[in-house]
Amino acid sequence: MRTKDFGEDKKMAAVFNREASFDDNRSDIYDDDEDRGFFQMNESDEDTEDASETDMAKLEEEFTEMKEQMYQEKLQDFKQQLQHLNSGTSKHTEYSKRLNKLDMLRGERLLIAEICRKYEIELIEKEYIREQKAAQEEYEQKKVEPQRDTPE
């Protein structure tokens, strides 16, 4: 057994003493197929991770492009609707319905306000007439009183 250990030590010493190169497949450091499979799988995982990072970056870029395109389309649609509304050629049904409803409510409020104004004017005129009658009666009464007080 000692000879086997000595042989393994030699392999390990050779591995540590030699310089690694980029084109090295590192086959001399693997003792058995299990170790070789583990390291190869690990390198494969790194490749897969790099690929998934690249895929993720592409997906993010595509998402950003789609988002920007949707924004530009919506913006263009809103600008077009605004242009139609400003030019008066709009067939924007929802806007027209709301505008008609607001005009109707405005008309009703103006009508109610006019009725209230006329009613208040009528009340003020009636109060004026009452006060004028009261003042005339008070005048007539005071006019008659001095005649009573004067001796004949």
Salt bridges, closest charged atoms under 4 A:
ASP24 OD2 - ARG18 NH2 2.68
ASP28 OD2 - ARG18 NE 2.89
ASP33 OD1 - ARG36 NH1 3.66
GLU94 OE2 - ARG98 NH2 3.25
GLU114 OE2 - ARG117 NH2 2.75
GLU122 OE2 - LYS126 NZ 3.51
GLU138 OE2 - LYS142 NZ 3.68
